[in-house]
């Protein structure tokens, strides 16, 4: 669940960042994909850490 939320949040944040910097639609899509991937990896790491500390 954390991973999905992080992916959506990252994609939205990336798109907004690109548009605020004056980018066009393709820039927003690229930033959204990049941020989405990065936030997904961080969300997966957080999920693994929480799983091992709370259930391990």
Backbone bond lengths (Angstrom), bond angles and torsions (degrees), N, CA, C in turn:
res aa  C-N    CA-C-N  psi(-1)  N-CA   C-N-CA  omega(-1)  CA-C   N-CA-C  phi
1 X - - - 1.444 - - 1.531 110.60 -
2 X 1.313 115.97 -41.95 1.464 120.10 178.91 1.520 109.99 -62.38
3 X 1.313 116.82 -38.02 1.464 121.51 -178.28 1.527 111.47 -63.90
4 X 1.320 117.14 -43.73 1.459 121.12 -179.37 1.526 110.81 -65.96
5 X 1.312 116.54 -43.96 1.462 120.41 179.01 1.524 110.38 -62.99
6 X 1.315 116.61 -42.07 1.467 120.80 179.07 1.524 111.30 -64.01
7 X 1.320 117.80 -39.35 1.467 121.25 179.81 1.523 111.11 -64.66
8 X 1.307 116.90 -46.00 1.466 120.94 179.86 1.523 110.94 -66.25
9 X 1.318 116.78 -43.83 1.462 121.06 178.72 1.528 110.99 -62.94
10 X 1.316 117.06 -42.30 1.459 121.00 179.09 1.511 112.63 -64.43
11 X 1.330 116.60 -42.51 1.464 120.05 179.20 1.525 111.03 -63.91
12 X 1.317 116.28 -42.13 1.467 119.78 179.13 1.519 111.05 -66.29
13 X 1.311 116.67 -43.43 1.464 120.70 179.97 1.526 110.87 -64.10
14 X 1.315 117.32 -40.30 1.457 121.02 178.37 1.516 112.31 -63.96
15 X 1.325 116.63 -43.52 1.467 120.24 179.51 1.521 111.06 -64.75
16 X 1.312 117.14 -43.08 1.467 120.78 179.21 1.522 110.21 -64.72
17 X 1.312 117.89 -40.10 1.463 121.54 178.69 1.522 111.03 -60.78
18 X 1.315 116.64 -45.23 1.468 120.60 -179.55 1.523 110.96 -64.33
19 X 1.309 116.97 -42.88 1.459 119.86 -178.75 1.527 111.84 -68.08
20 X 1.324 117.51 -36.01 1.468 120.56 177.29 1.523 112.16 -66.82
21 X 1.324 116.08 -28.72 1.463 120.30 178.75 1.530 111.89 -85.10
22 X 1.315 116.82 6.72 1.455 120.50 176.65 1.506 114.73 88.83
23 X 1.308 117.66 17.81 1.452 120.89 -178.90 1.517 112.46 -79.33
24 X 1.300 115.14 164.45 1.459 121.63 177.87 1.528 109.56 -95.01
25 X 1.322 116.78 -172.62 1.463 121.69 -174.85 1.533 111.82 -60.44
26 X 1.319 116.74 -43.67 1.476 119.44 -178.78 1.528 111.30 -66.40
27 X 1.326 117.19 -34.33 1.468 120.22 175.83 1.523 110.48 -64.15
28 X 1.337 115.82 -42.91 1.463 120.14 179.42 1.523 110.68 -62.95
29 X 1.333 116.89 -39.63 1.466 119.86 178.32 1.526 111.64 -65.54
30 X 1.334 116.41 -40.59 1.462 119.49 -179.55 1.529 110.89 -68.13
31 X 1.317 116.82 -46.07 1.460 119.75 177.56 1.528 110.68 -62.08
32 X 1.330 115.98 -41.24 1.457 119.72 178.59 1.518 111.99 -60.33
33 X 1.330 116.43 -41.79 1.468 119.98 178.96 1.529 110.88 -66.34
34 X 1.318 116.26 -44.33 1.467 120.05 -179.38 1.523 112.53 -63.67
35 X 1.313 116.09 -48.24 1.462 120.03 178.70 1.527 110.41 -65.75
36 X 1.326 116.32 -38.53 1.458 119.64 178.86 1.519 112.26 -60.83
37 X 1.314 116.90 -43.21 1.465 120.87 178.28 1.525 110.73 -64.98
38 X 1.332 116.14 -45.02 1.468 119.82 -178.93 1.530 111.01 -63.13
39 X 1.331 117.04 -45.18 1.457 119.94 -179.61 1.523 111.60 -68.17
40 X 1.332 117.15 -32.48 1.461 120.39 176.41 1.520 110.95 -63.41
41 X 1.326 116.70 -43.72 1.465 119.87 178.21 1.524 111.23 -63.15
42 X 1.328 116.78 -41.65 1.466 119.87 177.46 1.533 111.27 -65.51
43 X 1.328 116.84 -38.32 1.463 120.81 177.17 1.513 112.21 -65.00
44 X 1.335 116.23 -39.46 1.465 119.41 177.07 1.523 111.45 -65.27
45 X 1.327 115.87 -40.61 1.460 120.11 177.60 1.528 111.06 -63.08
46 X 1.328 116.17 -43.40 1.469 120.17 178.16 1.529 110.74 -62.99
47 X 1.323 117.32 -39.90 1.458 121.34 178.89 1.521 110.89 -63.34
48 X 1.319 116.97 -43.75 1.465 120.19 179.97 1.520 110.83 -64.99
49 X 1.334 117.04 -43.20 1.461 120.77 179.78 1.523 110.98 -63.06
50 X 1.338 116.50 -45.38 1.463 119.50 178.41 1.520 111.82 -63.81
51 X 1.299 117.23 -40.04 1.458 120.79 -179.70 1.526 111.10 -63.93
52 X 1.306 116.01 -43.03 1.474 119.05 -178.20 1.526 112.68 -73.55
53 X 1.323 118.29 -32.68 1.461 119.13 -178.80 1.527 112.46 -82.49
54 X 1.329 116.94 -36.38 1.471 118.63 -176.96 1.523 113.14 -86.96
55 X 1.311 116.99 -32.26 1.467 120.06 -176.23 1.523 113.73 -109.16
56 X 1.321 116.66 -7.73 1.461 120.18 -173.39 1.483 111.86 -89.73
